Amino acid sequence: MLNLSDTIVAIATPPGAGAIGIIRLSGTSAITIANSIFAGKDLSSQPTHTLHFGKIKTEGRVIDEVVAGIYKCPKSYTGEDIVEISCHGSDFVLQQVIGLCLGHGARMAKPGEFTLRAFLNGKLDLTQAEAVADLIASQSHTAHKAAIHNLRGGFSHDLKEMREQLIKFSALIELELDFSQEDVEFADRTQFYELIDRLTTATRQLLNSFRLGNVIKNGVSVAIIGSPNAGKSTLLNALLNEDRAIVSEIAGTTRDTIEETLNINGILFRLIDTAGIREHSHDTIELQGMERSVDAMNKADVVVYLFDASDESQKTKLLSQKEAFTITGAKYLLAGNKTDVTGISQAKDLFDDISTDILFISAKTREHIHDLKNALYSLVAEGVVDHEGTIITNARHYGALEEVLASLNLIKAGLDNNIPGDLISLDIRRCLYYLGEITGEVTTEDKLDYIFSKFCIGK
C-alpha cells in the first residue's frame, strides 16, 4: 500500500444507480491517463481547480458525456495530481470508464488509499485521516460534529501542544546529562511538576470523554423489556411514530427481537423490542424469544422496563426487577404503561411506594412519550450536543492515551522520588512515543494497512 509511484483509480460514489457517478484518479499520470480518454480540451494545459465538459471516447465510440475536474499537486486532497470524472450514474458507464483508465496504466485503488496518500504526503495527520472515515459514517448531528472537529485538527492541536511542552523539558533534562559532572539543573523541577499535572488532567479528560464518544459514534442500544402484553410493541411504535411492530391483545405476539433506530436530539438510539418475559411457558418458540430478550437486556446500554400501571399485581415483579438493576449497575428507566386505562394520579398512588422515579405513559394514546424520550437522552447524553472540546471516539486513540497517562504517572513518581534525569528522560520518551502514535508521527506499515483497510474504496 505504500507504493506512491503509480496512479490509482476508483469509483468515489456509492454503488447503485444515480444521477451522477464520480471516478477519481490520483497519481503522477492522473492527468495524462484522463487526457487519453477525454475528448474536449487538453486537460494537461488547464489550470488547477477547474472543470471541463467533454466526452469519454474509445475507438471512435462515445461512452458518456462528462465533466472532468482538475486538481494539481500539491493543492489537492492527496497532494498528487487528481482528476475527478463526473459521469452519468449508470454502473455500466462507470465500469466502462474504469476499464479505460486501467487500460491506460492506472490500477484499482485499495480501500482508503486516497486518504492514505493524503497522510503520507503530509496533507493530513492520522487523527484527521481517521476523522474522514468517521465523517463518512456519521449518522447524527453529534457524530458529524465530532468528526468535523477532528478533521479540522482540533484533536491534533491538543496533542501537538502536549508534545511541544514535553519536548521542551525533555531537551533540558537531556542537556543536564551532558553536564552531569557539574551537577547543574537546566529544567525547573517546579515548572516541570506543574506541567505533568496539567498534562495528566488533560489526558484524563480525553479518556473520560470516550464514553461519550461511544455514544456519539455507535449510538445507544435500548432494550424494551417487560411482561407479555405490557405494551412493548405499542411503545416501540409510539417512539418511532409509525406502526413498525405487530400489536395485538394476545400475550406473546412478539416472538423475536425487533430493532429500529431513533434520533433524539442528535443522538442515535437503537430501540430493541423484545419478547415478553414470563415465568412459565411450554411454547418452544416463545421460550427462544424470551432467551433472546434476556440476552438483549444484558447487552443493552439502557433498559426500559415497561409494566402495566393498571395492574397492582405488577408491584412484586417491579420491585424484584429494580433490585436486579441496582445489583448489576445497569442503566434503566421504569415506565408504567396504560395510563389511558387508569389515570396517572391513580397509577402514582399504586406504585409510589416502589419508586418515585417511574415515568407514567400511555403508549396507545402516545401520552407523555416525549417525556420518555427526554429521559432516555438525559440518562446517557446530557450535554453532549453542546460539548465544544475534543471527544475521543476511536478505540486506538483511547489505548494510546492510556499509555500516555501511565507514562505521565511514572514521570510524576520519578520526580517525587528524585530519580536520576536519565530515567525520567526514558519515561518522557515513552510518553512522546504514544502521543506520536496517535497522530501518525510514529507508525508502522502494518498499522497503516490495518487502519486504512477499514475505509471505503474511493476514499
C-alpha positions in Angstrom: 0.0 0.0 0.0 3.0 2.4 0.4 3.9 2.5 -3.4 3.3 6.1 -4.4 4.8 5.8 -7.9 1.7 4.5 -9.7 -1.6 6.1 -10.4 -4.7 4.8 -8.8 -8.4 4.9 -9.8 -11.7 4.1 -8.2 -15.4 4.9 -8.2 -15.9 7.5 -5.4 -19.7 7.4 -5.2 -21.8 4.7 -3.6 -22.8 1.6 -5.7 -26.2 1.6 -7.4 -28.0 3.8 -10.0 -27.9 7.5 -9.5 -27.8 10.8 -11.4 -24.1 11.2 -11.1 -21.2 8.8 -10.6 -17.7 10.0 -9.9 -14.4 8.3 -10.9 -11.3 9.5 -9.1 -7.8 9.3 -10.4 -4.7 10.2 -8.3 -1.0 10.0 -9.1 1.7 11.4 -11.4 -0.1 10.1 -14.5 -3.6 11.0 -13.5 -4.0 13.9 -15.9 -2.2 12.0 -18.7 -4.5 9.0 -18.4 -7.6 11.1 -18.2 -6.5 13.2 -21.2 -6.0 10.0 -23.3 -9.7 9.1 -22.9 -11.2 12.6 -22.8 -12.4 14.3 -25.9 -12.5 18.0 -25.4 -9.9 20.5 -24.1 -6.4 19.4 -23.5 -6.5 18.7 -19.8 -2.8 18.8 -19.3 -2.7 22.5 -20.2 -5.6 23.5 -18.0 -5.1 25.3 -14.6 -5.8 23.6 -11.3 -9.2 23.6 -9.7 -11.1 23.9 -13.0 -14.0 21.9 -14.5 -14.2 20.9 -18.2 -17.1 19.5 -20.2 -16.3 16.8 -22.8 -16.8 13.2 -23.8 -15.2 9.9 -22.9 -14.4 8.0 -26.1 -12.8 4.8 -27.2 -12.2 3.6 -30.8 -14.5 6.4 -32.0 -17.4 5.3 -29.8 -18.8 7.8 -27.2 -19.1 6.2 -23.7 -20.6 9.2 -22.0 -20.7 13.0 -21.8 -18.8 14.0 -18.6 -17.3 16.9 -16.6 -13.6 16.5 -15.6 -12.3 18.3 -12.6 -8.5 19.0 -12.4 -6.7 19.4 -9.1 -2.9 19.7 -9.5 -0.3 18.8 -6.9 0.3 19.9 -4.2 -3.1 21.7 -3.9 -5.2 18.5 -3.9 -6.7 16.1 -1.4 -3.9 13.6 -1.8 -1.1 16.1 -2.5 -0.8 14.5 -6.0 -2.4 15.3 -9.4 -6.1 14.3 -9.2 -8.8 14.1 -11.9 -12.4 13.5 -10.9 -14.6 12.5 -13.8 -18.3 13.1 -13.2 -20.3 10.6 -15.4 -24.0 9.7 -15.5 -24.6 7.3 -12.7 -25.0 4.1 -14.7 -22.9 1.2 -13.3 -22.3 0.1 -16.9 -20.9 3.5 -17.8 -18.8 3.7 -14.7 -17.3 0.3 -15.3 -16.5 1.2 -18.9 -14.6 4.3 -17.9 -12.8 2.5 -15.1 -11.8 -0.2 -17.7 -10.4 2.5 -20.0 -8.4 4.1 -17.1 -6.9 0.7 -16.2 -6.1 0.0 -19.9 -4.1 3.3 -20.0 -1.9 2.4 -17.0 -3.9 3.1 -13.8 -4.5 0.4 -11.2 -7.5 0.0 -8.9 -7.2 1.8 -5.6 -7.3 -0.2 -2.3 -9.7 0.8 0.5 -8.7 4.1 1.9 -5.7 4.5 -0.4 -6.6 8.1 -1.5 -6.7 9.2 2.2 -3.5 7.1 2.9 -1.7 9.1 0.2 -3.0 12.3 1.8 -1.5 11.2 5.1 1.8 10.0 3.6 2.1 13.3 1.6 1.5 15.4 4.8 -1.9 16.7 3.8 -3.5 15.1 6.9 -2.2 13.6 10.1 -3.5 10.2 11.2 -6.3 11.6 13.5 -7.6 13.7 10.7 -7.4 10.8 8.2 -9.5 8.6 10.6 -11.9 11.5 11.0 -12.6 11.3 7.3 -13.9 7.8 7.8 -15.9 8.9 10.9 -17.4 11.7 8.8 -18.5 9.4 6.1 -20.1 7.0 8.6 -21.7 9.8 10.7 -25.5 9.3 11.1 -26.3 12.1 13.6 -25.6 15.7 14.3 -23.2 14.9 17.2 -21.3 12.3 15.2 -20.9 14.7 12.4 -19.8 17.5 14.8 -17.2 15.3 16.5 -15.8 14.1 13.1 -15.6 17.7 11.8 -13.8 18.8 14.9 -11.1 16.2 14.5 -10.9 16.7 10.7 -10.2 20.3 11.2 -7.3 19.4 13.5 -8.9 20.0 16.9 -7.6 16.8 18.5 -4.3 17.1 16.6 -3.9 20.6 18.1 -4.4 19.3 21.6 -1.8 16.6 21.1 0.7 18.9 19.4 0.6 21.3 22.4 1.2 18.4 24.8 4.2 17.1 22.7 5.8 20.5 22.3 5.7 21.2 26.1 7.1 17.7 26.9 9.8 18.0 24.2 11.0 21.3 25.7 11.5 19.8 29.1 12.9 16.6 27.7 15.6 18.6 25.9 16.5 20.5 29.0 16.8 17.3 31.1 18.9 15.6 28.4 21.1 18.7 28.4 21.7 18.1 32.1 23.0 14.7 31.3 25.7 16.2 29.2 26.8 18.3 32.2 26.2 15.6 34.8 29.7 16.1 36.4 28.9 19.8 37.0 25.7 18.8 38.9 23.5 21.6 37.3 19.8 21.7 36.6 18.5 23.4 33.4 14.9 22.1 33.8 13.0 23.9 36.6 11.5 20.9 38.5 8.7 23.0 40.0 7.5 24.1 36.5 8.0 20.5 35.2 5.9 19.2 38.0 3.1 21.7 37.2 3.3 20.7 33.5 2.9 17.0 34.3 -0.1 17.8 36.5 -1.7 19.8 33.6 -1.0 17.1 31.1 -2.3 14.4 33.4 -5.5 16.3 33.9 -5.9 16.9 30.1 -5.2 13.2 29.3 -7.8 12.1 31.9 -10.4 14.4 30.4 -9.8 12.9 27.0 -10.0 9.4 28.4 -13.2 10.2 30.2 -14.7 11.6 27.0 -14.5 8.1 25.4 -17.8 7.1 27.0 -19.5 10.0 25.3 -17.5 9.2 22.1 -19.0 5.7 22.0 -22.5 7.2 22.4 -21.8 9.6 19.6 -20.2 7.1 17.2 -22.1 3.9 17.8 -25.4 5.1 19.3 -27.2 3.7 22.4 -28.8 0.3 22.5 -32.1 0.4 24.4 -33.8 -2.9 25.3 -37.6 -2.5 26.0 -38.5 -5.4 28.3 -41.4 -6.4 30.5 -44.1 -9.0 30.9 -46.2 -10.2 27.9 -48.9 -7.7 26.9 -47.3 -4.8 28.8 -47.4 -2.8 25.6 -43.7 -3.0 24.5 -44.5 -3.2 20.8 -47.0 -0.4 21.1 -44.3 1.7 22.9 -41.9 1.0 20.0 -44.4 2.2 17.5 -45.1 5.3 19.6 -41.4 6.2 19.9 -40.9 5.7 16.2 -44.3 7.4 15.4 -45.1 4.6 12.9 -46.6 1.1 13.0 -43.3 -0.9 12.9 -44.2 -3.8 15.3 -47.3 -6.0 15.2 -49.7 -5.2 18.1 -52.5 -7.4 19.4 -54.3 -8.1 22.7 -52.8 -11.7 22.6 -50.0 -12.0 25.1 -46.8 -13.3 23.4 -47.4 -11.8 20.0 -43.8 -10.7 19.7 -41.6 -13.8 19.4 -38.3 -12.3 18.4 -36.4 -9.1 18.9 -37.1 -6.2 16.6 -34.6 -3.4 16.2 -35.1 0.1 14.9 -33.2 3.4 15.3 -34.4 6.7 16.7 -32.7 10.1 16.7 -33.2 12.1 19.8 -31.5 15.5 20.0 -28.7 14.3 17.6 -28.0 11.0 19.4 -28.9 7.7 17.7 -30.8 5.2 19.9 -31.2 1.6 18.8 -34.5 0.5 20.1 -35.0 -3.2 20.7 -38.5 -4.6 21.1 -38.2 -7.9 22.9 -40.5 -10.8 23.5 -42.4 -10.7 26.8 -40.7 -12.4 29.7 -42.9 -14.7 31.9 -42.1 -17.4 34.4 -43.9 -20.4 32.7 -44.3 -21.2 29.1 -44.4 -24.5 27.1 -44.2 -22.8 23.7 -40.8 -23.7 22.3 -40.7 -20.6 20.0 -41.8 -18.3 22.8 -39.0 -19.8 25.1 -36.4 -19.0 22.4 -37.8 -15.5 22.1 -37.5 -15.0 25.9 -33.9 -16.2 25.8 -33.2 -13.6 23.2 -34.9 -11.0 25.3 -32.7 -11.7 28.3 -29.6 -11.6 26.0 -30.7 -8.3 24.5 -31.2 -6.9 28.0 -27.8 -8.0 29.2 -26.0 -6.4 26.2 -28.0 -3.1 26.1 -26.7 0.2 27.2 -30.1 1.1 28.7 -33.1 -0.9 29.7 -36.6 0.4 29.7 -38.7 -1.8 31.9 -42.3 -1.5 30.9 -45.2 -2.6 33.1 -48.9 -2.4 33.2 -49.6 0.5 35.6 -53.3 -0.5 35.9 -52.3 -3.9 37.4 -51.4 -3.7 41.1 -50.1 -7.3 40.9 -47.1 -5.9 38.9 -45.6 -4.4 42.1 -43.8 -7.6 43.1 -42.2 -8.0 39.7 -41.3 -4.3 39.5 -39.6 -4.4 42.9 -37.6 -7.5 42.0 -36.6 -6.1 38.7 -35.5 -2.8 40.3 -33.3 -4.6 42.8 -31.7 -6.7 39.9 -30.9 -3.5 38.1 -29.3 -2.0 41.2 -27.2 -5.1 41.8 -25.9 -5.2 38.2 -25.4 -1.4 38.0 -27.4 -1.3 34.7 -28.8 2.0 33.4 -32.6 1.7 33.4 -35.9 3.5 33.2 -39.1 2.3 34.8 -42.1 3.1 32.7 -45.7 2.5 33.8 -47.9 2.0 30.7 -51.7 2.1 30.1 -52.5 5.3 31.9 -55.3 5.5 29.4 -57.0 2.7 31.4 -56.2 4.1 34.8 -55.4 7.8 35.4 -51.9 8.9 36.1 -52.8 10.0 39.6 -54.2 6.6 40.4 -51.2 4.9 38.9 -48.8 7.0 41.0 -50.8 6.2 44.2 -50.4 2.4 43.3 -46.7 2.5 42.7 -45.2 5.4 44.5 -44.1 3.1 47.4 -41.9 1.2 44.9 -40.2 4.2 43.3 -40.8 7.9 42.8 -38.8 7.8 39.5 -41.4 6.0 37.5 -42.5 7.6 34.2 -46.2 7.0 33.6 -47.2 6.9 30.0 -49.8 5.7 27.6 -48.2 4.0 24.6 -51.6 3.6 23.0 -52.6 7.3 23.1 -48.9 8.4 23.0 -49.3 10.5 26.1 -46.0 11.5 27.8 -43.9 9.7 25.1 -41.9 12.9 24.7 -41.1 12.8 28.4 -39.7 9.2 28.0 -37.6 10.4 25.0 -36.2 13.2 27.1 -35.4 10.8 30.0 -33.6 8.5 27.6 -31.5 11.3 26.3 -30.7 12.7 29.8 -29.7 9.3 31.0 -26.9 8.8 28.5 -26.0 12.0 26.7 -26.9 15.2 28.6 -24.7 18.0 27.3 -23.0 16.0 24.5 -24.5 18.2 21.7 -23.1 21.3 23.3 -19.7 19.8 24.0 -17.1 22.1 22.3 -13.9 20.2 23.2 -12.4 17.1 21.8 -14.3 13.9 22.3 -12.5 10.6 21.8 -14.4 8.2 19.5 -11.6 5.9 18.4 -10.5 2.9 20.5 -7.0 3.1 19.1 -6.7 6.7 20.4 -8.1 5.5 23.8 -5.5 2.8 24.1 -2.6 5.1 23.2 -3.9 7.7 25.7 -3.9 5.1 28.5 -0.2 4.5 27.8 0.4 8.3 27.8 -1.3 8.5 31.2 0.7 5.6 32.5 3.9 7.4 31.4 2.9 10.7 33.0 2.3 8.8 36.3 5.8 7.3 36.0 7.3 10.7 35.4 5.5 12.2 38.4 6.6 9.3 40.6 10.2 9.8 39.4 10.0 13.5 40.3 8.6 12.6 43.7 11.4 10.2 44.4 14.2 12.3 42.9 15.3 9.6 40.5 18.1 10.4 38.0 17.3 12.5 35.0 18.3 9.8 32.5 15.5 7.6 33.9 13.0 10.4 33.8 14.1 11.1 30.2 13.2 7.5 29.3 9.6 7.9 30.6 9.3 11.2 28.7 10.4 9.5 25.5 7.8 6.7 26.1 5.1 9.4 26.6 6.2 11.2 23.4 6.1 7.9 21.5 2.5 7.2 22.3 1.4 10.8 21.6 3.2 10.5 18.2 1.5 7.1 17.6 -2.0 8.8 17.7 -1.1 11.4 15.1 1.0 9.1 13.0 4.3 10.7 13.7 5.3 7.3 15.0 3.8 4.4 13.0 4.4 1.2 11.1 3.3 0.0 7.7 1.3 -2.9 9.3 -0.6 -0.4 11.4 -1.4 1.8 8.4 -2.6 -1.2 6.5 -5.0 -2.1 9.3 -6.3 1.5 9.8 -6.9 2.3 6.1 -8.3 -1.2 5.2 -11.5 -0.2 7.1 -12.1 2.8 4.7 -14.4 2.6 1.8 -12.9 2.2 -1.7 -12.6 5.5 -3.5 -11.7 7.4 -0.3 
